[in-house]
Amino acid sequence: MKTSTVCTALAVSLLATFATHAQMAFPARMDAAGSALNADSWTQPRRLPPYHQNPTWSVPSTTSSQASNYDPWTDPLNAIRPVDYVASAGMNGESTTQKDAGFGKEASCSPFWAHRPGVFGEFLYLRSRDGEVSYAVPTDGAVVAPPNVPIQFGNLGVVDPDYSPGFRVGRSFCLDECTSLVATYTFFESDTFNEITIDPGLPGPLALHSLVEHPGTNTAGGNHLFASARLDIDFQFADIDYRTIWWIGDRSVVNWMIGARFAQLEQEFRSQFGDPDPLQDVITGVRFEGGGLRLGIDGERHHPCRGVLIYGRSVLNLIAGEVDASYSQFEEGIDPEIVQARWKAGRVVPIWELELGAGWQSPCGHFRLTGGYMFNMWFNTLSTTSWIRSVQQNSFAGQADAMSYDTLTFDGLNVRAEYRF
């Protein structure tokens, strides 16, 4: 009997101790007036306070008594440390007032995560990959008729784009501190030239065999001593995005966005063969144009006091449009139309963009300079090489040996300068 009484008293004591520690670890949630919230209100989602309605927002006082009374339930975002703020001594918080280096006067800083209106310009230095065209090969031996393959002997003539400049400009419009609209325009173009010659004084029956001419026109005069080619690959975008906050951390923020895009991709190719006269020309064009939706995510991580940040961005675009491809072969001054072909069809082209980089921003974040490396991948598109091969094989979309669905990739450096109001 005594043992049962002792066990009961011990259990009551343990429960009381647990309740005391639970109350210390999880204090009661209070409303603005200091009254405890009822249990039903605990199920309501925690929302960002409307800072756009209270522009004088600041963190608690730096006195130790007020710091010890800080309740994360009633002010959950108070612990956020914006990169533009300077921590006060002895307080786990930041001051919202400091000198703006851009204007040389005291200014009230917005939180680092806040959306703000602004303008930006960006320099792009990109290279197109998977879009090269092999147009000529040196051969050794007599001319052979298709489908026989000539004996290759030497370096091929290839037009493969190198790094070229482009730009991106835009304007952001702030709806509130958590949401904004962003309008962007992007333009890029590349121009590549290559030529190859055969020295007629070399021993052996060496000649240049065209890899882009129609095989039905291949005759004894189809091999040459000189060849050149030019390839242009250009694209442009026009975007409008709705962007809003998804998650906020101590020094990090993640936004998600949804929007619309107009996209255009052009590939223009021209080759010339001669020995040196007459010149045989092949001209092709592949153009995709369309519009669609885009969905993406971007994030930033800030240093607490140096203005340094790292960022990342990933966007998927689904563009519905039309591919228009043309092929023309002629002999200058003799036959203006040897081969003519044109093909047009609709396609949905996914475009995936990935960008990673780092940057710096001024106190209060008015000026920002960032740089990184980006990838821009076009799926389910048509390359110049595939189009030429389709004409040569008389094999187009919808047939057993249809044109392949290619991937074109652009990658390179980007540097952005931004001013936010």
Phi, psi and omega in degrees: 000315178294323179297319179297319180296318180296318179298319179296316179297321179295320179295317178298319180296319179295318179297320180294320178296316179298319180295322179295314179293324178295322179293325178289323182282327182233081181295157180294142178283133183245154172271185184298333181274356180094003179275146181290140177280147178284169186296327182296326183290343180293339181278351181285141181293148176277124184248158176292135177294148184284078182294335179293345176265355182221076187292350181266022182304139176209166180278170181299165178298158184273004179291147184295326181293317179290325178296322181289336179271003181298130181244112182294343180286322184275341179219070190295336183266003184293337183277356180294137182248091177300144184296336184272002184258156179250123181294137178276149183295134176075012183224134180275062181199186183228157174269140183266005180237125176206173183280127178279117182295336182283336184237348178070032179213164179292137181216149176274120186270140172282156175301152184299333184274352188291138173283137183221149176290151180182180177228154179210153174227145187222134175262129180248141176226090193243161174231135175276133177237155180070013179244008182293158179231122172271119189246341183209150177220134174290138180233156180234114180130182182287157176292134180243147180274146175301148008269016177295148184254130178289165180274111181287144183206083177133184181283137180285154170274121185225135169256110183234113186301143174256184180295137181221155182278155173207185180208161175217132179230156181193173181218133177250141180238121185274123174273318169201187185289350180249353189217146178207162171249137182231126176250132187221143173232133182234138179220136178213141175214147178225151182219119184234136180231144178209149176216157182214141181226157175243128178284116182295347180276352179288148179289151178095156180278063180281143178201165177263127179257129181285134176260001184240347178283157179293131183296337178291345179260005183283113179231189178297334177270009183276352176259144192228173177252348183220141176208146176214160180206153177226139180227127175243131175231119184230152171212159175210148180232149167228118187237149169224124188233143169259121189233134182212162183286137175252318184209143178233133174246191183298315176228017184232156176212143177234130177244150171242156183215153174221143184193196181229153181219138164256131184229145177218132179230127181233135174232121180237129183229141174214132177235152176225133178236142178195172180217049346276344181238154353282165181267129173261125184245142170232126180234129177229155175216135176231121184230129173241137180212134180182183180217161180183197184256159178219146181221132185207178181216144175217153182215158178223148173229123188253145169286144188295335185214356186261353182080004181273144180213158169239154184213163175210153181209139177218130183223136174248125178247137173244107188250119176263124183200202185226137175260131178235114184237141180224152179220133179219133175231132181208167178244118187299128176079357182236300183227107184285346181217094175269313178224135174224129179212144178214140183221139181217135180199158178272146177212154169257120185248110172285137176236118180252131180240135178224134182215133178227142180186189181220169182191185179218146175224152182288165173305138185071359169072022179289316179254138180219136177232122181228157176209149182194194179236138186229154175235139180224108188244124178258118179258158174058037178250185183238124178269163178297319180299316179295322180294316178297318179296323179296319178294317181296326182264357184052045183231112185239178182302139180096350177261173185299321180249066189285169176298141181287159177258105193267167173240124174253136184235138172238132178216156179160192185270152173218141178230126184240135171246132187222140171240127180244132184285000000 
